Amino acid sequence: MVLDQLVRFSNFYGSNEELVLAGGGNTSAKDGDVMYIKGSGTRLADITAEGFVRMSREKTAEIFTKVYPAEDKEREALSLADLMAAKLPGQESKRPSVETTLHSLFPHTFVLHLHPSLINGITCAKNGRAVAEELFGDSVLWIEPTKPGYTLAKHCYEMLCEYKEKQGRDADILLLANHGIFIADNTTEGLDEKLFSVMSKIRARIEVEADFEIGEFNGDMAQEMFNEISDAYGEDSVITYEPSTVALSFCESEDAFKKIYLPFNPDQIVYCKPYPVFVEEKGQVAEKVAEYKNANGFLPKIIFVKGCGMYAVDYSEKGSETAAALFNDAMKIACYAENFGGAMPQSEELTDFIVNWEAESYRSKQ
């Protein structure tokens, strides 16, 4: 049965931390007039059949024929309402993935969407598009940075139509700048083959990558800064400390820190907040955290301290460890991107949109 296959390959990919972190990525399958799509806030690693939302393919397709307002909030609210209305009876309590409409565009039975750091080393690189064209030719369709949700799906709809007209076939691999990869196929084996092909070709071009071995750090200062951060956030805070070689390299100076200051993709924003904080000396944490909160309306989750490394802060162990894992992923992306002309973070406009986007706010709360 299609749903059983969907559960199996979702668990398989979701259990590989090189491919999926936290609640990242999503999968879908089509069976006649029904599309099964991962529910928002679920994890691929342990999702069951109940974690998927049954959608009407006919009603989902109608979203692309409607005209929505140009204003972001109104457009996203109305398109989300139409997406919710496309759920089949019995699915009322579930919320489909934020990328359901994009999944619906592929005629293939199965669709896999992931954000692996190796692939994002290209999608978040200055020369990413040129390298992708060199490595994959017209077998892969490149999508420039686009606001997520309806805007991204509509843009992909237009690009997929143009691709089919030009190539005479449906595109089955998309590389989305500052986002990740979509792969579509009629078999799960086909998904495996395509993903392996893309990743192996990228891996062959990698010479520079992140070093997560423990580096040389100031142990006494690291403990003092740990205490200072704890005082600034309160006794309920949970701190994950990462004195890796790569983390230490990014906090050597203000210039080094700037390479990872801006976010690379939506997941980084959801789980780490949009911007980390850089601290050079003792006694600066409380002031910098207060300035950050006044400017952004929330506390930072990532703090880099010169000579000490990275601290991820949250009010739960899971939140702290997840933030650390996602920012380690961001450092991997930054290093991989050095192989392709250097890192290209998201624009501030796109970052602000995601910070205030209702759909990602919902996902982060799950």
Steps between C-alpha positions, in 0.01 A plus 500: 500500500622851415455629857708215645780578256477868592537426871797271442705736285410797722634316807807389305603848389387665823728276708812621317631819666707577191169550320246611761522695827214560746169542314665589170408358163171360377367220283184419305334233290210504254242227465231580246322820602664503846835643606653401833723776638709521816319689775658824618694458824558125456839330462589279207709272724201367692196602297223242464211477256296722733760775467409556136213721387266380224443776246274538198728537198220672309447768765873549551543555126230768504727720716719568194211631294394759759621857522618606845580846641853632457535589869693225682285439807168512318626279216645238734191498724261447207713238329542318834122502546458342155766241583319409822177468303671245275529251788279196464232407758646362822815714473360810669734491801815469288705770331682418175863594436571860403624364165194292412419705190854455369476121544173503307670641190686178422302233310727231646376261770764584761664832593791550741606842629818532710749766613835312531797721579700344215236601246449838663872555462408564135155656545647752746814578297584797280585277205236241585289534188799489266642193674159328496473558125851363453434189712142418402424679174129515420420198721452737795286814517645789704259724695622843613433618860125551542264570789369165628136396501268590213756730332760224474246244380366738234850584380589130480175433313604750234856368484382138474262589216778681317738208555249246361434712194872535433620149593193299404482328839416575861782621725570256782780675691489858625784681675358792698751774581530559877264211563569143387401234247178346365515156336204327334463148364244226454703258713685530830802338333499785250512753783805321643682497169439867429597618848817288498594630155462866602684463830786291359568756225508781756715297742759446227551879481550553877847594622408727793261386775426571865715348777292406804784363709550686828736790440737696723290720727539693824342263753485747791347772288260252340363412845474866600312579179271201557411645841455847355262372235308300761462813714376703201234244404401382848532177693241321284716532189679203345834557326674273247868584465692426177878570504556343158785607275255643246304693765823646635604603150179702452548691826864592448396852398205715396587439133503121547167517684336696218528191277233322706304796637227495236284183472528263205157333498155493667578215744788697646262788572231274648728315743784748565329840455628717215825645637767381747680731744877558512673569834866596517554556872365406840226721636331563164236227491217665695524824303521328159207269581288795614586696182409200287164454670416870466582487129331170414233436764647166609816363660790370291556125500860497377793683660858486373776596743848582376746235611226274641267389221122474464227495766142400411239619751138403549260415782493128430772245437341406169481862387862569594636187333289558188622859468860379534447228238343741251774758545766231462320427173527870407876487559521191279316688226735798533803273464359297211412824322868598503546233234252683275602866518414573863183516706187683384256548794135591469403859438374706792163537325457123474619451857251755635220333305577158652536642852148643474346219293212334685569156351857480632392642834251214526763241405753624755239475779436136415 
